[in-house]
Amino acid sequence: MSLRVEDWGFEVSQGGALVIGGVRAEALAREFGTPLHVVDESGLRRRASRLRNAFESAYAGQVTAYYALKCNNTPGIVRMTLDEGLQPEVGTPYEWCLARRLGTEPGQIMINGPNKGELLRTAVLEGAGLIVVDGPQELDDVEALCRSTARRARILLRVNPNSVPKGMNRASATGSRKASVFGFDLVSGEVSDALKRIAGSPSLHFAGLHCHVGTGVRRTRDYQRPLEILVACAAEATRYGMTVEVINVGGGFGVPTSRELDTLEFLLYQGIGRLPKPPDPREFPSIEDFAALVSEAIQRDCERYGLALPRLVVEPGRAIVSGAGVLLLGVGAVKQRPGVGTWVITDGAAGTVAFPLYYEYHEVFLCAAVHAPRSERYSLVGPVCFSADWIYRNKRMPPIVPGDVLAICDAGAYFTVQESNFGFPRPPIVAVRDGKATLLRRRETFDDMVSRDIGWSDGDEP
Ligand SMILES: Cc1ncc(COP(=O)(O)O)c(C=O)c1O
């Protein structure tokens, strides 16, 4: 099973070249240079509205969809998600600032994260719509902040459901009790203690419960057990006299065309270069399937406990932006080593612009000839003198020559937020739609790169 550019909704020109949003990828590379992030704006908007509609149609109660800014916080991209009716979920003071600058009122923002620092104070003072409280110490902190500032915070309790989606790398299993730091612990009674405490606190408004089991979830039923647990906690909360207004199932919905490597694949790939298999999009559930399972699970469990249907909240990132993003890389050199293999050296890879390539499968195409037979076997690397600067090992590709442009797919999620300049200016981001390209972020300049450095040249201000 091999992936085709049509799986992302992209097109192929008559001559066989990649076309995104009505513009040839190679033309974008020529105009804006490489590395270059390209955002298929219609694809992004389509995914956002489809996700929202899927949950709104499947669930019998109210739904609010948030967009997790951590996934891609490019202002122009966040703007698109807001236009499509999503609200911001933020995890850092910068993301809060960005959401506010984009015109979102505090009451529309949800905050989340295991160590919120200054963000917690801002959220309490300015009146965030929802504060997801991550553990007992943070509960103390929110309550103290509320008391000292005469505020009342609307909180969700993040529950660690001790539940790991099938095949998920332990490092990403945010719902695991052993492997992750997140949430209140059920087993040791932290959840029950917290619920009782909140019920007795005049400073805290209990809005409901939250969990997030990880990113790139590939089976709908991986949401079932965590939801059973959340609804059981909701039933417990009602016993302490509280109403559960919100059940937040987190984000994590995977995408059909990219996936995380499981632990064994990761070791074999990084250790001995054994290439993992691509995902098969035909085996992947649709967002409507995720919405159906989540909705049915909450509805059934609430009925069992005699609870009124709470508002369903989702906070995805990847499902909205991943497939809409493509990273274009220019090939600088092709290097053959007799008896060993052939390397293709590009101007970007894991060390600078594509860190997720280290632990996820992302398809790569030759922009000039996307359907050409993959007759060669290459190792594709980046420009950094660092041995982990890989794109692909042992990858079958059409013949590649210097000057070619490669397209790495599913580059919309967790790429730009994890990039580093490692001596190279960070790339621009361009949105394409109906044959028109609009710059969302210009390329970093050398001046940008030294703009925070002081005391090193004549004339700068210490
Ligand atoms: C608490 C929380 N919510 C939402 C998300 C978004 O997840 P995804 O991009 O997989 O939808 C994350 C990502 O790690 C998260 O930690």
Ligand as a Chemical Component Dictionary entry (heavy atoms), coordinates in Angstrom:
data_LIG
# 
_chem_comp.id                   LIG 
_chem_comp.type                 NON-POLYMER 
_chem_comp.pdbx_formal_charge   0 
_chem_comp.three_letter_code    LIG 
# 
loop_
_chem_comp_atom.comp_id 
_chem_comp_atom.atom_id 
_chem_comp_atom.alt_atom_id 
_chem_comp_atom.type_symbol 
_chem_comp_atom.charge 
_chem_comp_atom.model_Cartn_x 
_chem_comp_atom.model_Cartn_y 
_chem_comp_atom.model_Cartn_z 
_chem_comp_atom.pdbx_ordinal 
LIG C1 C1 C 0 -3.994 18.513 26.713 1  
LIG C2 C2 C 0 -3.903 18.426 25.238 2  
LIG N1 N1 N 0 -4.980 18.706 24.504 3  
LIG C3 C3 C 0 -4.949 18.665 23.148 4  
LIG C4 C4 C 0 -3.807 18.304 22.487 5  
LIG C5 C5 C 0 -3.819 18.230 20.982 6  
LIG O1 O1 O 0 -3.600 16.931 20.569 7  
LIG P1 P1 P 0 -3.714 16.552 19.039 8  
LIG O2 O2 O 0 -2.869 17.497 18.287 9  
LIG O3 O3 O 0 -3.233 15.157 18.945 10 
LIG O4 O4 O 0 -5.156 16.650 18.663 11 
LIG C6 C6 C 0 -2.658 17.979 23.211 12 
LIG C7 C7 C 0 -1.425 17.578 22.525 13 
LIG O5 O5 O 0 -0.511 17.047 23.031 14 
LIG C8 C8 C 0 -2.709 18.049 24.632 15 
LIG O6 O6 O 0 -1.637 17.757 25.369 16 
# 
loop_
_chem_comp_bond.comp_id 
_chem_comp_bond.atom_id_1 
_chem_comp_bond.atom_id_2 
_chem_comp_bond.value_order 
_chem_comp_bond.pdbx_ordinal 
LIG C1 C2 SING 1  
LIG C2 N1 SING 2  
LIG C2 C8 DOUB 3  
LIG N1 C3 DOUB 4  
LIG C3 C4 SING 5  
LIG C4 C5 SING 6  
LIG C4 C6 DOUB 7  
LIG C5 O1 SING 8  
LIG O1 P1 SING 9  
LIG P1 O2 DOUB 10 
LIG P1 O3 SING 11 
LIG P1 O4 SING 12 
LIG C6 C7 SING 13 
LIG C6 C8 SING 14 
LIG C7 O5 DOUB 15 
LIG C8 O6 SING 16 
# 
